[in-house]
Each structure stands twice: as structure tokens, then as C-alpha cells.
Amino acid sequence: AAVFPRTMRRTALALASLAVALLGSPTSLSVALGVAVVDADGHSLELEPEISAEETALSPPVPPWSGASGTVEDLHREYGNIFRYGNRNAASHLWATFLLERAPQMTDAKLQEMFTGFCAVSGSPVYANEYKRYKLTLPALFGAAGNLAKGFMYYCCWPCVCDTHDFIRVDTKTITTADGPKAYRFAVIGNPCENPAALDEPFVQPFDRRRTTLAREAAEVRCGPGSELIGATLSDHGYPIISMFFDAPAEVESAVVVGPGFNPTPGRMTQLGGLGFQDEAEYDGECEGRAAGGYKSGMGEIFRRVAMISPIQLDDAPAGLALDAAQHEGQVPSRSAVVEGRA
């Protein structure tokens, strides 16, 4: 008998399920834990035991997606299929899952391109450009305690930088694309469904002082009976994925664009490593002012309230904004970094 390795379990189970559905009877094809599956020639194809409940919960295969070789606009056209219970407020986990389920149909480059098409914080559709690309340094869930991950994210507007620093962390997950498996870094938040009752707690929106709830304002944040966030794909450490955390060129990661006398200038572009981007440090003052003003910009309190239900707790987490360690040490600007109006 041929033994299916664990990496092939899902494929074997899905094929078995499909065959049973087509034949109308499991007579010639049975699936059970450790029980043989019989092929057309009567040969036994054994499945390794210890298959998890998740793996045995067969779901229909994802149909071919015409947008897999298209553009971000193809992703945006799926808005109505992705968000069926409300708007996209704080529901970027659904964008992410839609793409990850279809990753085998896309190349690595195409998958990364598609992930630039929405804002992790607001869920808004985004058309990526240099002005919407932000360099960030965030606490990582992988590596040694206190590890920081440097990279890019794409936003609809600058207030998302502030909310990212307060609640988003970086984790990993291996995804199989048309080019094969690859370990990616992803932006993650804590699972709000660890306390689903919080979705019904009233709060006052800072924009119009309207009393509302997250169940109303973020209707796509829905919880299952097992305290799972419905539609979320989980990272290696079990947190909902809300976007990709994009790799930056080595010279960007190592550069220090602030130092003594640095004057944060929101909207200023940095050119480095052949890329243009905005550095998180440009918004230090804006984030402080936004907090003092009651978060009357960006998503207001919607994303923040979803993320703060069960925030990711880290030992040795940096205090305040997680800027580059070199920035905290007061090093001078890198000679290789050129900021608009200042070398």
C-alpha cells in the first residue's frame, strides 16, 4: 500500500470527497482515519492517522479565478463576493483569505501584487503607489524575544500608521503558490472573537458623536461557535492574517533616516533602494495629536476597538512606537538615504 504523507492529506481527502460526490456512493472510495482508500485497480492508498478535525472538515475546492493572472482591479471587482454581510470596515482578514485560498493559482509575484490592493486597517480598496507605501518596524512573533520586523505596508491614509503601531504585529505562514511553497511575513492582530460580547458593547463614534456598536459598524467581523473569527486565515502562531508584510530591500532595512535634529514632515517621500516610500517616523507627531484628539481621523475607533478586544500580548515588547532600534539610539541619517529636500 502507498502511504500519503501528511502534506498530501488535504489533497487526498478533497479528491476522495469529490469522487464520492460524483459516484454517489462511497462503495469504492472510503475515507476514514487510517483506513485505506481504494483506487480503480483495487490498490490500497493509505492515509496516515492523526488527521486533525480541521483536515477532516472537507470544504469544496476553490474554483479557478479569472483574476489570478489579472490586476488588482480584478480583486476589487470581487468586493461583493468577499463582503456579504456588511461593509469592509476592519475586515481585511476576508481580503487576505480570498487571496490565500487562490494562491496556488497565482505566481509569487502576482500574489504579492494582489496583496497591495487593500488597506490592512480600514479594509478599503487601494491602488498601490509610492505615496501609499510606508516603511514600518513592528514587533515580530517569530525569532528571539523582542525581535523587530522591518518592511512595507500599503495604506489608504496616514492614520493607519498609528493604528498599526498600536495593534498590528508580524508573523509568518508558508503559502503554496504556482511557484511552490514559500514562507511569507504577514500582518496579524489578536482574535476579537475571544470575547464576542464586546462586538455588541456600545461606543460613541468620534466623528459625529453617534452611539453605535461594532456589530453594526464592522458587520463582517463575525464569530463562530468555537470563538473563531469567521473567514480568517491564521498565522503560524494562530493569529488572524489581515495583510502581507512586504519585504524591503536590504539597504532600506538597514538605513536610518532620522537622527538628531530630525524634523518629522508628514507626506515627505524617502527615495532609497530604487523605491519611494514614506517613513513611519514622519508621523510621530501626527499620531500623538490624533490620540489626543480622540482619533477623529482615518477609521476613527472602529479598527482600534476591534483590535483591542484581545490584543496580542508580547514579552519584551518595545514601549511606545516601535521605531528602528537605531533611531532610538539617535544615530545620524544614513548617507545612502535621500529624503526629499534633505540628504
C-alpha positions as CSV (number, residue, x, y, z in Angstrom):
1,A,0.0,0.0,0.0
2,A,1.2,3.5,-0.8
3,V,1.2,5.9,2.2
4,F,0.2,9.5,1.7
5,P,2.5,11.9,3.6
6,R,0.8,14.5,5.8
7,T,1.5,17.2,3.3
8,M,-0.8,15.4,0.9
9,R,-3.7,14.7,3.3
10,R,-5.8,17.7,2.3
11,T,-5.4,16.9,-1.4
12,A,-6.2,13.2,-0.8
13,L,-9.3,14.0,1.3
14,A,-10.5,16.6,-1.2
15,L,-10.2,14.2,-4.1
16,A,-11.9,11.4,-2.1
17,S,-14.8,13.7,-1.2
18,L,-15.1,14.8,-4.9
19,A,-15.1,11.2,-6.1
20,V,-17.7,10.2,-3.6
21,A,-19.9,13.1,-4.7
22,L,-19.5,12.1,-8.4
23,L,-20.1,8.4,-7.8
24,G,-23.0,9.0,-5.5
25,S,-21.7,6.3,-3.1
26,P,-18.6,5.6,-1.1
27,T,-18.6,2.0,-2.1
28,S,-15.3,2.1,-4.0
29,L,-13.8,5.0,-2.2
30,S,-13.9,5.4,1.6
31,V,-12.2,7.9,3.7
32,A,-11.5,7.4,7.4
33,L,-8.7,8.0,9.8
34,G,-6.1,5.5,9.0
35,V,-8.4,3.5,6.7
36,A,-7.3,2.7,3.2
37,V,-8.7,4.4,0.1
38,V,-9.1,2.0,-2.8
39,D,-8.2,3.2,-6.3
40,A,-9.7,2.0,-9.5
41,D,-7.3,-1.0,-9.7
42,G,-8.1,-2.1,-6.2
43,H,-4.8,-1.0,-4.7
44,S,-4.9,0.4,-1.2
45,L,-3.8,4.0,-0.7
46,E,-3.4,4.5,3.0
47,L,-3.8,7.8,4.8
48,E,-1.6,8.4,7.7
49,P,-3.5,8.6,11.0
50,E,-3.7,11.5,13.4
51,I,-5.6,13.7,10.9
52,S,-6.9,16.7,12.7
53,A,-10.5,17.7,12.9
54,E,-9.7,20.7,10.7
55,E,-8.3,18.5,8.0
56,T,-11.3,16.2,8.0
57,A,-13.7,19.1,7.6
58,L,-13.8,18.9,3.8
59,S,-14.6,22.1,2.1
60,P,-15.4,22.4,-1.6
61,P,-12.4,23.2,-3.8
62,V,-11.8,26.8,-4.8
63,P,-12.9,27.2,-8.4
64,P,-10.4,28.8,-10.9
65,W,-10.3,32.5,-10.5
66,S,-10.1,34.6,-13.7
67,G,-8.3,37.3,-11.7
68,A,-5.3,35.1,-10.8
69,S,-3.4,36.4,-13.8
70,G,-5.1,39.8,-13.9
71,T,-4.7,43.0,-11.9
72,V,-5.7,44.5,-8.6
73,E,-8.9,45.7,-10.3
74,D,-9.9,42.1,-10.6
75,L,-9.6,41.7,-6.9
76,H,-11.7,44.9,-6.3
77,R,-14.4,43.5,-8.5
78,E,-14.8,40.7,-6.0
79,Y,-15.8,43.1,-3.3
80,G,-19.5,41.9,-3.3
81,N,-18.4,38.3,-3.1
82,I,-16.0,38.8,-0.3
83,F,-18.1,41.1,1.9
84,R,-21.6,39.7,2.1
85,Y,-22.8,40.8,5.5
86,G,-21.7,44.4,5.7
87,N,-19.0,46.7,4.5
88,R,-15.3,46.2,4.7
89,N,-14.7,48.0,8.0
90,A,-11.9,46.3,9.9
91,A,-12.5,43.1,7.9
92,S,-9.2,42.8,5.9
93,H,-9.0,39.2,7.0
94,L,-11.5,38.5,4.3
95,W,-9.5,40.1,1.6
96,A,-6.5,38.1,2.8
97,T,-8.3,34.8,2.9
98,F,-9.8,35.3,-0.5
99,L,-6.3,35.7,-1.9
100,L,-4.6,32.9,0.1
101,E,-7.3,30.4,-0.9
102,R,-6.4,31.2,-4.5
103,A,-2.6,31.4,-4.0
104,P,-2.0,28.1,-5.9
105,Q,-3.4,29.8,-9.0
106,M,-1.0,32.7,-8.8
107,T,2.7,33.2,-9.0
108,D,4.6,34.6,-6.0
109,A,4.8,38.0,-7.7
110,K,1.1,38.1,-8.6
111,L,0.1,37.1,-5.0
112,Q,2.3,40.0,-3.6
113,E,0.8,42.4,-6.2
114,M,-2.7,41.5,-5.2
115,F,-2.0,42.0,-1.5
116,T,-1.1,45.6,-2.3
117,G,-4.7,46.1,-3.3
118,F,-6.3,46.8,0.1
119,C,-5.6,48.6,3.4
120,A,-5.0,46.3,6.3
121,V,-6.5,48.7,8.8
122,S,-9.6,50.1,7.1
123,G,-10.2,47.3,4.5
124,S,-10.5,50.0,1.8
125,P,-9.6,49.0,-1.7
126,V,-6.2,50.5,-2.5
127,Y,-4.3,51.2,-5.8
128,A,-0.7,50.9,-4.7
129,N,1.8,53.6,-5.5
130,E,4.9,55.0,-3.7
131,Y,2.9,57.6,-1.7
132,K,0.8,54.8,-0.2
133,R,3.8,52.6,0.6
134,Y,5.0,53.0,4.2
135,K,8.1,51.7,5.9
136,L,7.4,50.2,9.3
137,T,9.2,48.4,12.1
138,L,6.9,46.2,14.1
139,P,7.2,43.6,16.9
140,A,7.6,40.1,15.4
141,L,6.1,36.9,16.8
142,F,9.0,34.9,15.4
143,G,12.7,34.8,16.3
144,A,14.1,35.9,19.6
145,A,12.1,37.8,22.2
146,G,11.9,41.4,21.3
147,N,12.6,40.8,17.7
148,L,11.5,43.5,15.3
149,A,10.4,43.1,11.7
150,K,11.1,45.8,9.1
151,G,9.2,46.1,5.9
152,F,6.4,47.8,3.9
153,M,2.7,48.1,4.1
154,Y,0.2,49.9,1.9
155,Y,-2.5,52.1,3.4
156,C,-5.4,54.2,2.3
157,C,-4.3,57.1,4.6
158,W,-1.7,58.0,7.2
159,P,-3.8,57.4,10.4
160,C,-3.5,53.7,9.6
161,V,0.2,54.0,10.6
162,C,-0.8,54.9,14.1
163,D,-3.2,52.1,14.5
164,T,-0.7,49.7,13.1
165,H,1.9,50.6,15.7
166,D,-0.6,50.1,18.5
167,F,-2.1,46.8,17.5
168,I,-0.6,45.0,14.5
169,R,2.2,42.5,14.8
170,V,4.2,40.4,12.3
171,D,4.0,36.6,12.0
172,T,4.8,34.0,9.4
173,K,3.0,31.4,7.3
174,T,4.1,29.2,4.5
175,I,1.9,29.6,1.4
176,T,2.0,27.5,-1.7
177,T,1.7,29.4,-5.0
178,A,2.1,28.4,-8.6
179,D,5.9,28.8,-8.0
180,G,5.8,26.4,-5.0
181,P,5.8,26.9,-1.2
182,K,7.3,30.0,0.4
183,A,7.4,31.4,3.9
184,Y,5.8,34.9,3.9
185,R,5.5,37.5,6.6
186,F,2.0,38.7,7.4
187,A,0.4,41.5,9.5
188,V,-1.7,40.0,12.2
189,I,-4.0,41.1,15.1
190,G,-5.4,39.4,18.1
191,N,-8.6,37.3,17.7
192,P,-11.6,39.6,18.6
193,C,-13.8,36.5,18.9
194,E,-12.1,35.5,22.2
195,N,-14.7,38.0,23.6
196,P,-17.5,38.1,21.1
197,A,-19.8,40.0,23.5
198,A,-17.5,43.0,23.0
199,L,-18.9,43.4,19.5
200,D,-22.2,44.4,21.0
201,E,-20.9,46.9,23.5
202,P,-22.0,50.5,22.6
203,F,-19.5,53.2,22.0
204,V,-19.6,56.8,20.6
205,Q,-18.1,57.5,17.2
206,P,-15.7,60.4,17.4
207,F,-16.7,61.9,14.1
208,D,-20.4,62.6,14.8
209,R,-20.8,61.5,18.4
210,R,-23.2,58.8,17.3
211,R,-23.8,55.9,19.6
212,T,-23.2,52.6,17.9
213,T,-21.6,49.1,18.2
214,L,-19.0,47.1,16.3
215,A,-21.7,44.6,15.3
216,R,-23.2,47.5,13.3
217,E,-20.1,49.3,12.1
218,A,-18.0,46.2,11.4
219,A,-20.6,43.7,10.5
220,E,-18.1,41.4,8.7
221,V,-16.3,40.8,12.0
222,R,-18.3,37.7,12.9
223,C,-17.6,35.0,15.4
224,G,-18.2,31.3,15.1
225,P,-19.3,28.9,17.8
226,G,-15.7,27.9,18.6
227,S,-14.7,31.6,19.2
228,E,-13.1,31.7,15.8
229,L,-13.1,34.8,13.6
230,I,-15.2,33.6,10.6
231,G,-13.3,33.7,7.3
232,A,-9.9,34.4,8.9
233,T,-6.7,32.5,7.9
234,L,-4.5,32.0,10.9
235,S,-0.7,32.6,11.0
236,D,1.9,30.2,12.4
237,H,1.2,31.4,15.9
238,G,-2.6,31.3,15.5
239,Y,-3.5,34.9,14.8
240,P,-5.8,36.3,12.1
241,I,-3.9,37.4,9.0
242,I,-5.0,40.9,7.8
243,S,-2.4,41.7,5.2
244,M,1.1,40.8,3.9
245,F,4.1,42.5,5.5
246,F,6.2,43.2,2.4
247,D,9.9,42.7,2.3
248,A,12.1,45.8,1.8
249,P,15.5,45.9,0.1
250,A,18.4,45.4,2.5
251,E,19.5,49.0,2.1
252,V,16.1,50.1,3.3
253,E,16.0,47.9,6.3
254,S,19.5,48.9,7.4
255,A,19.1,52.6,6.7
256,V,18.4,55.2,9.4
257,V,16.5,58.1,8.1
258,V,16.1,60.0,11.4
259,G,18.6,61.3,13.9
260,P,19.5,64.3,16.0
261,G,17.7,67.3,14.6
262,F,15.3,65.2,12.5
263,N,12.1,67.2,11.9
264,P,9.2,64.9,11.0
265,T,7.4,66.1,7.9
266,P,4.2,64.2,7.1
267,G,3.9,63.4,3.4
268,R,7.6,63.6,2.7
269,M,9.0,60.9,0.5
270,T,12.2,58.9,1.0
271,Q,14.0,57.5,-2.0
272,L,16.2,54.5,-1.3
273,G,17.0,51.1,-2.8
274,G,15.3,52.1,-6.0
275,L,12.0,52.7,-4.2
276,G,10.0,55.6,-2.9
277,F,8.1,55.4,0.4
278,Q,7.0,57.3,3.4
279,D,8.8,56.5,6.7
280,E,6.7,55.9,9.8
281,A,8.9,58.4,11.7
282,E,7.4,61.2,9.7
283,Y,4.1,60.7,11.5
284,D,5.2,60.5,15.2
285,G,3.7,63.9,16.0
286,E,0.6,63.3,14.0
287,C,-0.1,60.0,15.8
288,E,0.3,61.7,19.2
289,G,-2.0,64.5,18.1
290,R,-4.6,62.1,16.7
291,A,-4.7,60.2,20.0
292,A,-5.0,63.5,22.0
293,G,-7.9,64.5,19.7
294,G,-9.9,61.3,20.2
295,Y,-9.0,59.5,16.9
296,K,-11.1,61.8,14.7
297,S,-9.5,60.7,11.5
298,G,-8.9,57.5,9.5
299,M,-11.2,54.7,10.7
300,G,-11.9,56.6,13.9
301,E,-12.2,53.9,16.6
302,I,-13.6,51.1,14.5
303,F,-10.4,49.2,13.8
304,R,-9.0,50.1,17.2
305,R,-11.9,48.8,19.1
306,V,-11.9,45.5,17.1
307,A,-8.1,45.1,17.7
308,M,-8.2,46.0,21.3
309,I,-10.7,43.3,22.2
310,S,-7.9,40.7,22.5
311,P,-4.6,42.4,21.7
312,I,-1.5,40.3,21.1
313,Q,0.5,40.3,24.3
314,L,4.3,40.2,23.9
315,D,7.0,39.9,26.4
316,D,9.8,42.4,26.0
317,A,7.6,44.5,23.6
318,P,9.1,47.9,22.8
319,A,7.5,50.7,24.6
320,G,5.6,53.3,22.5
321,L,6.1,53.4,18.8
322,A,8.3,50.6,17.6
323,L,10.8,52.6,15.6
324,D,14.1,51.2,14.4
325,A,16.4,50.5,17.4
326,A,19.0,52.6,15.6
327,Q,16.6,55.5,15.6
328,H,16.1,55.2,19.3
329,E,19.9,55.2,19.7
330,G,20.0,58.6,18.0
331,Q,22.2,57.6,15.1
332,V,22.7,60.1,12.2
333,P,20.8,59.7,8.9
334,S,22.3,57.2,6.6
335,R,24.3,58.7,3.7
336,S,22.5,56.3,1.3
337,A,19.1,57.6,2.3
338,V,17.8,60.6,0.4
339,V,14.8,62.3,1.8
340,E,13.0,64.9,-0.3
341,G,14.6,68.3,0.4
342,R,17.3,66.8,2.6
343,A,20.3,64.4,2.0
